[in-house]
Amino acid sequence: MKKAAIVLVSVGALIGLVVLMMVASPPRHLVDVEALRAKANTYSANIIRDDLGVPHVYGHRDADTAFGLAYAHGEDDWQTIEAMVLASRGHLARYEGLAGTQTDYLVHLFRIKELVDEKYETDLAPKTRALLAGYAAGLNLYALDHPDTVRPGVLPITAKDVVAGFVFRSPFFYGLQDELAALFADEPAQTISLQDSDNAFLTTPMPNPHMGSNAFAVAPSRSTDGATRLVINSHQPYSGPVAWYEVHAVSDEGWNAAGGIFPGTPVILHGFNQNLGWAHTVNKPDLTDIYVLKINPKNKNEYWFDGEWKHFERTTAHMRVKLWGPFSVSIPKAVLWSVYGPVLQVKHGTYAIRFSGLYEIRAVEQWYRMNLASNFTEWRAAMATNAIPSLNVVYGDRQGNIGYFYNAKMPKRQGGFDWQSWLPGDTSQTLWQGFESPTTLPNVINPPSGFVANANNTPFRSSGMDDNPNPAAYSVRYGIEHYMTNRGHRLIELLDTGALIGADEIERIKYDLAYSSLSEVARLVREIGSLDVSDDALLTRAQAQLVSWDLQTDQDNRSAALGVLVALKCIKQNADGDPWVMDPRAALTSSAEDLINHYGRLDVPWGEISRMRRGNVDMPLDGGPDILRAVYSAGHELEDDGKMTAVAGDTYIVLVEWDADGQLRARSRHQFGSATIDKTSPHYDDQAGPFAKKTLRDFPFTAEALAQKTERTYHVGGIE
């Protein structure tokens, strides 16, 4: 009886402990609604929705415009913005359960909140802080006006939340997630989803869609009419936290820029103003280092560095994880910090990580200054901030200047080490401090060939043959790419001809549908053509079908389906001459059988398979993976119905030109429409059809043009 009583007491104590750990998920707290509304009423913005629902936001101050921008974007994509805020706080798991713990842990591990708290007042200019405060007030006002759409515990959103979003998101563009995955190579691969709003920042075993981009600019000297032209053509997921949203921001203080933003960003990330424009493409410099730490066998809290044992800085992340219904539980996890930075303990060892952006919060300020720049000198001064950790930039302006810039926040590293490998974590010789000047990185400005271009390829093929940077001038410690994408090959082939280029030709180049004879796809087709497949009737037919392919991806093409399916199985992203991922014969067999099983034939028109599906739209798409008209599906196989639904690739497209007199014209297209999640809105899918047909619309940048395209006008905030 006595033992039974002890057991009952123990069980009761355990249950009590669990109950004490469980709280409402998320914890509910009072929000001072009156204070938030009072703050919102200190801002004032007018929102004009054009005939495609795109918001043109007008304010007296830049901060008023940011306030209205936040409100308008909240109307169209609150769910994703909210997920961005929760992710940047490290609070995702309390809403989404275990799938959110990886993201939450990284936020704690990288000390994002502490970094922003420490540097917010000192590193950001007062004008930038005012802009951020206005944007946060706009999000809060939207949430107050639409309480049924907002999850409890989210409000109030602060300016620091917005900055944290930039800090958290930036390293994913240059591949930090790949380095982290390498540390967990002995476990099932997981990544953070960047694909859609339903799974934003949750762990998933599926790879993210390819993120790349095309950009090119042509100078007046190469134009048929003396115009400067810039093509902005990012490749992103169609939805989610890194999907483009089109907006036009105007203030009486001089801000007047249009272009694309991501959920949770208060400034144009790439786009144009009256005088200039810029486009980003993803680059992959070596901005991350992993250090192998030697742990004291007598004290696991110490590591060896410069001849002595040093203590880890140790804190505990209390991640609240949703269980069921209204309940969550707190899961503690140790957070370690070394002289190099964050520390991860995995099965095969203990490692420190050091990466660009780890101590940087000024990316938002750099983009803000790029928005406000009125000429090349001011824009380059903004770029010299060097706060955006990566991303190539292609530039053009009304004065006829063009340029390509290999942008990176490049660590200053000593010689004597292989910086592309894991490094010894026991010496200050591998502890880099500071960053190289941006002027030491590749760039091409106003080249004699009259064009610059990048499509995620090496910066050493970014212009005419005699205008390219010399690879020998740049340290191998930078880890600069040397590979060529098909899109890079095609841009150079189409632009480096010496012929003058007009507006129509610019559009044809942007929508080019071919694989280059220099591409990996062409190499794969040649190799398959040399195989002896005479022992297999289906493979003999498939081989003949494939070698007859003209390497085009138009929707009527009857060999593109087989070619793309085989290429998806065999080719690594951004690889030149690497071994195939899958044996070509096996890939040909699998792809041929897939087509036969679904269609009963091999010569299926590509447009029957490659589809734009959005709302009521289900249309064929030209283009394909690594085509200038880029189209990516979620997987490498046909779906259950034999189709491949596009989920990424060409998204927000802008063709900007300044004619010989400096007059601006911009034409744009979004892949879906401005209403990101509202299926009842006509703007949920009204651009999907024109996007599939490869047509652009004139963007109403001036007040006069907008007056002819206005759908509705309304005011948010205080007195008009």
Secondary structure, 3 states (H helix, E strand, C coil): CHHHHHHHHHHHHHHHHHHHHCEECCCCCCCCHHHHHHHHCCCEEEEEEECCCCEEEEECCHHHHHHHHHHHHHHHHHHHHHHHHHHHHCCCHHHHHHHHHHHHHHHHHCCHHHHHHHHHHHHCCHHHHHHHHHHHHHHHHHHHHCHHHCCCCCCCCCHHHHHHHHHHHHHHHCCHHHHHHHHCCCCCCCEECCCCHHHCCCEECCCCCCCCCEEEEECHHHECCCCEEEEEEEEEECCCCCCCEEEEEEECCCCEEEEEECCCCCCCCEEEECCEEEEEECCCCCCEEEEECCEECCEEEEEEECCEEEECEEEEEEEEEEEECCEEEEEEEEEEECCCCEEEEECCEEEEEEECCCCCCCHHHHHHHHHHCCCHHHHHHHHCCCCCCCCEEEEEECCCCEEEECCCCCECCCCCCCCCCCEECCCHHHCCCCECCHHHCCEEECCCCCEEEECCCCHHHCCCHHHCCCHHHCCHHHCCCCCCCHHHHHHHHHHCCCCCECHHHHHHHHCCCECCCCCHHHHHHHHHHCCCCCCCHHHHHHHHHHHCCCCECCCCCCCHHHHHHHHHHHCCCCCCCCCCCCCHHHHHHHHHHHHHHHHCCCCCCHHHHEEEEECCEEEECCCECCCCCEEEECCCCCCCCCCEEEEEEEEEEEEEEECCCCCEEEEEECCCCCCCCCCCCHHHCCCHHHHHCCCCEECCCCHHHHHCCEEEEEEEECCC
